[in-house]
Structures are given as C-alpha cells and as structure tokens.
C-alpha cells in the first residue's frame, strides 16, 4: 500500500494451505481469502438451479487437487470447467450462517479468469471507418447540392470519397 511517496508494507498472515505446493501453481495471492491458481480439474458435477437477481444460475461442484468448490454459471452446459483440463481460476472462501445451528460456515467458490486476448484495434478501426462513411456521404451530398453531381451519382461518389479517406489514413500511419 502506498501513502503519498511512502510505501507501507503490510505482512499477510498465511495459513498452511496458502503455501506454494508442487502440485499447484499459485500465480497471485489477492487477499487472505481469494487467490488465483491453475489446477487440473478432476470432476464437474451439476448440483442445482437457483433463481437469483441475475436470472437463473446453475451451481456445479468442481473437484481439483483434492479440493472441492462451487462454480455458478449462467449456462447449464457451462464450458469453463471440464474434467481433464487445466484451468486458471480464482478461489475465494465465502461464509454463510447455518440455519440449524446458527454457526458461521465456510465454502469455496471458484471463478474462471477471463483472458481478454483481443485488442481494441478492430473496434477502433470500425468506429473510424463509420466516421469516414458519414463524412463521405455528407461531402457527396454537398456536391449534389452545389450542382456538381447528379443525385443518382451520390452513392458512387460517396464510395470514392470513403476509399480515398481510408487510403489517406493508411498513408499517414506508415
């Protein structure tokens, strides 16, 4: 944690379970009850369907490295956790109060790590090209209003102007 220009180091108390073992690869300890890891999934079993504020959720019991955790998905045929595959995910300890005894209980919840492998370049390019098309049609319309083009020629010249703008943009980039 940094305060101004002074760094304050807060030691975390780790349980024996949080130590790095050879059969697990912990990539990051996010907090005392949440960590990111990679593990081989040994079994996935559907548990139940639950109505929530987010719509229907499907609960699964996922087994890995002699551990069990709950995974909730929006899809009954979830594809994030499959037996035999190694998956990167976050594991979090959640608590609830036992209705019979009133005592607090814990269980593990896992969530897949979303790896966004796509860049925004494609979206930015499409957005820029949408601007070009709007400008091209507007410029062609101005030529029609000025009497330089016939109305029937508008779309043809709009395409010519659009392609010219794209080519000019490419020449500026290189």
Helices and strands as residue ranges (DSSP letters): E 2-3, E 6-7, G 16-18, E 25-29, E 34-52, E 55-64, E 67-73, E 86-97, E 104-112, H 121-145, G 151-153, H 154-173
